[in-house]
Amino acid sequence: MNKPFTLPMEQATPTRASDYFGSLTFSGDVMLKRLPPDVFMNLQRTMRHSLQLDPSIANTVAAAMKEWALEHGATHYCHWFQPLTGGTAEKHDAFLSPTDDGGAIEKFSGDALIQGEPDASSFPSGGIRDTYEARGYTAWDATSPVFLLRSSDGHKTLCIPTAFVSWTGEALDQKTPLLRSIDAVSKHALRVLHALGDSKTTHVIATLGCEQEYFLVDRAHFLKRLDLCVCGRTLIGATPPKGQQMEDHYFGAIHERVLAFMAECEERLFELGIPVKTRHNEVAPGQYELAPTFEVANVAVDHQMTTMHVLRSVARTHGFECLLHEKPFAKVNGSGKHNNWSLSTDLGANLFDPRDETHTNMQFLVFLAAVIRAVDIHADILRASIASAHNDHRLGANEAPPAIMSIYLGEMLSDILDQLERGESKRSAKSLPMDLGARSLPQIPRHTSDRNRTSPFAFTGNKFEFRAVGSSQSVAWPNTALNTMIAESLDFLATELERKLGKGASATKLESVVRGLLKDVIKSHRRVCFDGNGYSKEWHAEAAKRGLPNFISTAEALPALVSKKAEKLFSSYGVLSKRELHARYEVQLEQYCKLVQIEGRTLSQMACTQVLPAALRAQGELADVVAGTQHAGVPCPESEAALRDLARQVATLRNAIADLDSAASTEVPDLEKRVPHFRHKVLPAMAAVRESCDALERVVPADLWPLPDYAAMLLVR
């Protein structure tokens, strides 16, 4: 019997991203619907103005959070924090609690929301906590939204962003000093604004948007590479026939498989209220980028850590592995994390918006001068804030800014600085429309300044882009350093303005004082401004003449953190005590040494157990060919020469491995001496082993080579 004819079902309208944006965060409408009005307003004041949480509302908030989480299927909660490992940490506790009658109920108290107690001695502490000093605390940061983190199988956990401190109250995390630095920059920015006549602004907000570059490789290839699994980068790998030399990957059409991965990532991030905006192919094959819009700095840092987690998690469901290392592949573009930073008022004004008549915008020029002064005086600290063994492979490698900290301003602002330095400011360069020469194309506006990708710290229209931050790095520490530097500079300018203006200064006097102060600051600190090619040898020579520091490696950069200047900077603004700062220095030294040591051991193991056996098998096969040919009485000088050459390369590799093992196993008890040992002994020994392995890869038959090569890994199929 024939089935009755029916019209096809109308296709459902796709769900808009705006409909589910932030659906897994306890914020906005969720709080409004679930909290009493007075509790909601109280919590909103805490979140928006960084005020201390009122403990009396904690139980009410906790109960609402618990019900919301249970309705979404969550069974556990955790205090989600950022220890000095560079990642995140979480200890899950069940809502379920047994009752006296043998049953169970779900419980979550205000005390459990506000405070947790992880083991403080098991995380890096730089000597603040010893093994027998285990107590530490996590404290709820109510300014960052609580969220539900969904795993690939759909399981959800309620994550509560927290600070992490020791039993003595010293910061053991990335968030605590970041929050302190945000307070410091707000305080002194307000002083400047009030001195300039702004009586309405009550709070200044550091804002942030972090672009994230990453690589995708097939997980099957990834699992066959011990170096990728353990170190996140390839320690062996010959240059492929085609890398990025055709420049055809950048902004190219996105492969369907990659696009499916990106779409799922975005869905997951939108649910978490993370406003990702841009996706595209990057320069190197297999390299990509996503970028969010601006947010409050503290929230942006939390969102950035969550973004890295989501990228790695979703990649595996699509058969990829997401590589966040700064240099996964030699001789192709590395990955960074462009740190777009600005300051805004609670009234919504961007303090780095130059506006049309920039030369008359005294407020903008004062804040610009503060940044110039800060980067000049504290260039060494800014450089140290992005120092790591990973980032050393990228900085200055014609794919990332050099290690010399300089500021790009562009033609228009540079011209205004020229005028101010002469004691005048009469004009702002105007942008003119561009005629593209075809009647069908519109005239488009031409910006007053170009962009400069070789600058580590570039002004890009209404913000500063700190391009030197590494792709695997938490952005909390660079922004802590940046905020503190700017706070010190704003403090200096505010003090000068207050001293010279007094009370009730006239508009004429205000302009005269501001112009005089700008002239002095520009004359003293303009050496840090550079608009040219940061890769050129000429700039390196010029920077040296200007007296700008150039710390080309982590080993040279890190000591800046324990200078008297750094101690005074961080302690004066309540960001880090001397002890907390020195602890971070020690942690970073240890991390550098441990990372290089792990890489050295991994490389030695791969060379001994994979490359050397493959080369010996190739040598044996070639020896059989030579012996067979000689036995047949046929001259084979080319094969004999190839055999001798291969044998020499095998011997070279054996010697290089021995040198690496010797360097990596040398005990250097003093931590500060250990860093230069790894920098100047272990890394060169690793380079020698790699050079030998890569040379063998070019001659060992492909069927004998034990590792996926660059050509296979960089090509998405």
Disulfide bonds with the S-S distance in Angstrom:
none
